[in-house]
Structures are given as structure tokens and as C-alpha cells.
Amino acid sequence: MRKILSIMISAIAVSMAVSCARQEQYASRAEKILAQINDPNFEYVVVISHRGDWRNFPENSIPAIESVIRMGADMMELDVKMTKDSVLILMHDKTIDRMTNGKGLVSDITYDSLMTFNMKRAHNVVTDSIKVPTLREALLCCKDRILVNVDHAYPYYKEIVELADELGVTGQVLMKGKSTVDKVNEDMSKHENNLLYMPIIDINNPKGQALFAEYQERGVVPMAYEVCWKYPGEEVDSCFERILETGSKIWVNTLWPSLCGGSGNDDDAAFAAADPADVYGQYLDMGVSMIQTDRPELLINYLRSVGRHE
């Protein structure tokens, strides 16, 4: 049996009783969110915060994570890099220049050296004391409280799995990628426990179309697909229909137009609109139930107003 199938839908075991017992008590908020994702009949829309509350705190910082947890976000997307002395930290860029008052490649800097610098807020403002967090610190902050999507992290899969196992958070950490079924199987077969995994489908791109066809033809049913598209059309509509027919959820990024159907369909358009429903409502109509956003508070407030978020 395909290992990837058991890995990607292993979380379903956590939620088998959800559809018949919605009032069931969960051990943690993170467990409840995961169960809701895996319940095909649940209409809750999962909100993924892109790099945390970076409008008010440095992106990928502990305060940014704490802020979106308070807002009610369901998943924190964070970016991972490794220092010269093999410490996993949160950082999107290859260098620390944009996000700290230091300079240089992450891979050329030791962790102790990194700790001599402070993080920057948006608009290049240096904070008084906020430091770049380690992945360990971030996972401990998120443990039992919010799911985690580790991005830019596949090269460190082994190290992240080992850390997640040690901290007891393996079941609440998600990794996404564009690898073939066989490649994911091969990589995951090396570990007793694995992170959740989700394929990324660039449906306007021939490679993305081929990857989606492979999953469909081999009968692999992931927890969800992340679907990206710039140009709407039949290939997008067909992709969505096939995903929903097989029981997977659909993850959409509203971060910028090239990921979600072009101009007028992203977070900034929702913010500028008289009613955010003019933007976000279309995704609910399309069957989307997971949205990654740069405006988590706006999206959560909208979803609550239509009964699609707690």
C-alpha cells in the first residue's frame, strides 16, 4: 500500500468520530482543528496566517505567532532556514538583511552571532529586543494551540521530523511540496513518524497538471491540495470539481493575484472592497475550505459573519 496515502490521511484516524459527535471534547485546540479539516462534512473554513501578524510584529517572530493565535487563526505558516552551526531558525530569505539589523547569509552565520541582532518590523523599523526565533521555540509556542505549516523546509525534513517527534507535535505540523508520489514515498519511508503532507498544484502549468493527474490516476487522496492559478478557466474548474469529488479539501492562497485567479481576487482587494465578501465569498462558492492570507483578522471576521469560523 502506498505509504504516502497512509501518511497524508493518517490524521483522519484522529477525527473518525467527528461527524457523529461534534460535541466531543478534544485534547487540544490543534487536535480539534485537525479533526475539522479531516471531516468532509464540516463547513468550518481553516485560516492560515502567512508569516504571522507581520503588519504589527516582525514576520516569523514569536510575537507575530502569538498575535494570530489570539485572533483565532487555525494554522501558522512559517519559513525555515539553517544556520552555519545547524540550528533551524525562522527566516524567509536566504540572508538576514531584510529582517534584522545584521547582514549576511543565514548559512554563513552561527546561531550565537545571529542573537546579537534584533529583528525588524515592517517599514524597516528595528525592534528593541525581538530576536529571530529557533524552530524549536516556534513549535513550543504553537504546541496544542495552532497547526503549523513549515515552508521552505523540505531540505530539512529529517531534522524537522526528529525535532517534532521530540516535542510531541508531529501530528500538527504540515509540509507541502511539488514532489512526485514516488519521491514523497521514498523520503517518508525513512522515518517511523512523518509530518502531514500536502501537494501543491500549479494548475495553469503543465508540470502542475501532470502532478495532479498522477495523484488522481494513482488514487492517492491527500488531506488537501494547495491549488494555485493565475488564469481562470476550465482547467481550474475541473481541478476543483475532481478534488471535491474525491473528498480532499482545497487550500487557496489569497496573498497576491498570481496565486488566486488574477487581479481583484487577493487580500488587498478584499481590504479595499466595500464588503470583503465580494472577494472571499467567491472562494466559499468554489468549495474552498482552507485559505492562506496576509490579512487574517479581516478574513476571520468575514468568515464569522457568515457562520464559517468560530
Number of C-alpha atoms within 10 A of each C-alpha: 5 12 15 25 19 14 21 21 20 18 20 19 10 17 21 13 13 19 15 8 10 13 8 10 10 13 9 12 16 23 21 22 22 22 23 22 24 25 21 15 11 15 16 18 24 23 25 28 30 25 26 30 26 21 14 12 20 28 26 28 26 23 18 20 27 18 16 24 20 9 14 18 25 25 30 28 21 25 19 22 23 23 18 13 12 13 16 21 23 24 26 18 15 14 18 21 15 17 24 23 16 17 14 12 14 20 17 12 18 15 20 11 10 20 14 13 21 19 28 24 20 15 7 13 13 17 16 10 11 19 18 26 18 19 24 18 15 20 23 14 16 22 21 18 22 28 25 26 24 21 19 17 20 14 11 13 16 16 15 22 20 15 17 23 16 11 13 14 20 21 21 24 25 20 19 19 16 16 13 15 18 12 12 17 16 13 13 20 14 10 12 8 15 26 26 22 23 22 24 19 21 21 23 17 13 10 13 18 16 15 21 23 13 14 16 14 9 11 12 18 20 23 25 23 22 20 24 23 21 19 17 13 11 9 14 19 11 10 18 20 13 13 20 16 10 13 16 21 24 21 24 21 22 26 19 19 20 16 19 21 18 14 14 16 22 23 24 19 18 21 14 11 13 9 12 19 17 14 20 21 16 12 20 17 8 13 17 21 21 24 25 24 25 23 23 23 18 15 25 21 17 18 22 13 12 10 12 17 19 12
